[in-house]
Amino acid sequence: QVQLVESGGGLVQAGGSLRLSCAASGGTFSTYAMGWFRQAPGKEREFVSATSWNGVTTKYSDSVKGRFTISRDKANNTVYLQMNSLKPEDTAVYYCAAGSVRYGSGSSSPTGYALWGQGTPVTVSS
């Protein structure tokens, strides 16, 4: 069965950049919308970004719009989250997720996703 594995997290200074990757194994998510969420300690999981099943449309939370970019590489079965101008408030564990239905546009709600990765931690220092 398909599994999602995030990578690319780590420690970075405020103003720096990171690129997160979400790779699928055991199958593909080429017909599913993909999303990125994050969760800080003691907080609810928060929507970050999503892309439609074909990568044509994207969505971003207001807090990351203009700084983060989501993309997908269908050939490599990988979704990316490029994070620029990072702020301390971006510190969280970042999760990628695959949509629950095919040909989706990408939901901003966690309930729109059926498969989640383990998460990769991002820490932004001031």
C-alpha positions in Angstrom: 0.0 0.0 0.0 1.0 3.6 -0.5 3.0 5.4 2.1 4.1 9.0 2.3 7.5 10.0 3.7 8.4 13.6 4.4 12.0 14.9 4.4 13.9 18.1 4.3 13.0 19.6 7.7 15.6 20.8 10.1 17.0 23.9 11.9 17.2 27.2 10.1 17.6 30.8 11.0 14.8 33.3 10.6 14.8 34.6 7.0 16.2 31.3 5.7 14.8 28.7 3.4 14.0 25.0 3.4 12.5 22.7 0.9 10.3 19.9 2.2 9.7 16.8 0.1 6.9 14.2 0.3 7.7 11.0 -1.6 5.2 8.1 -2.1 6.2 4.5 -2.0 4.2 1.5 -2.9 2.1 3.4 -5.5 1.4 6.8 -6.8 -0.9 9.8 -5.9 -1.1 11.1 -9.5 -4.9 11.3 -9.4 -5.1 12.8 -5.9 -4.9 16.3 -4.5 -2.0 16.7 -2.1 -1.7 19.0 0.9 0.7 20.2 3.5 -0.3 20.8 7.1 1.7 21.7 10.2 1.3 21.2 13.9 3.1 23.1 16.7 3.2 21.7 20.2 -0.1 22.0 22.0 -1.9 23.3 18.9 -4.3 21.8 16.3 -3.1 20.7 13.0 -3.1 23.7 10.6 -3.5 23.9 6.9 -0.5 25.2 5.0 -1.0 24.5 1.3 -2.6 22.2 -1.2 -2.4 21.4 -4.9 -5.0 19.8 -7.1 -4.6 16.3 -8.4 -3.1 17.6 -11.7 -1.1 20.4 -10.1 -3.0 23.1 -12.0 -4.4 24.9 -8.9 -2.8 25.7 -5.6 -4.0 27.0 -2.2 -2.2 28.7 0.6 -3.0 29.8 4.1 -2.8 33.6 4.6 0.1 33.2 6.9 2.3 31.6 4.3 1.1 33.1 1.0 3.9 34.8 -0.8 6.6 32.9 1.1 5.8 29.2 0.5 5.3 27.4 -2.8 3.8 24.0 -3.3 4.6 21.9 -6.4 4.4 18.4 -7.6 6.7 16.3 -9.8 4.6 13.6 -11.3 7.5 11.8 -12.9 9.2 11.4 -9.5 5.9 10.9 -7.5 7.0 13.7 -5.2 5.4 16.8 -3.7 7.4 19.7 -2.5 7.0 22.7 -0.2 9.5 25.4 -0.8 9.6 27.6 2.3 11.3 31.0 2.0 11.6 33.9 4.5 11.0 31.6 7.4 9.8 33.0 10.6 9.9 31.6 14.2 6.2 31.1 14.1 6.6 28.6 11.2 8.2 26.2 13.7 6.2 23.0 13.7 6.1 19.4 12.5 5.1 19.5 8.8 2.9 16.7 7.4 2.0 15.9 3.8 -1.3 14.2 3.0 -3.1 12.6 0.0 -6.7 13.5 -0.7 -9.4 11.0 0.1 -11.0 11.0 -3.4 -9.6 11.1 -6.9 -9.4 14.3 -9.0 -9.8 16.6 -6.0 -8.8 20.2 -6.0 -7.2 20.2 -2.6 -9.0 20.8 0.6 -8.0 23.2 3.4 -9.5 20.8 6.0 -7.7 17.7 7.4 -10.9 15.8 6.8 -10.3 16.0 3.1 -7.3 13.7 3.3 -7.0 10.0 3.9 -3.3 9.2 4.0 -0.7 11.1 6.0 3.0 11.0 6.3 5.0 10.7 9.6 6.0 14.4 9.5 9.2 16.3 9.4 10.1 18.9 12.0 11.0 22.4 11.1 12.5 24.7 13.7 13.1 28.4 12.9 15.3 30.3 15.3 15.2 34.1 15.8 
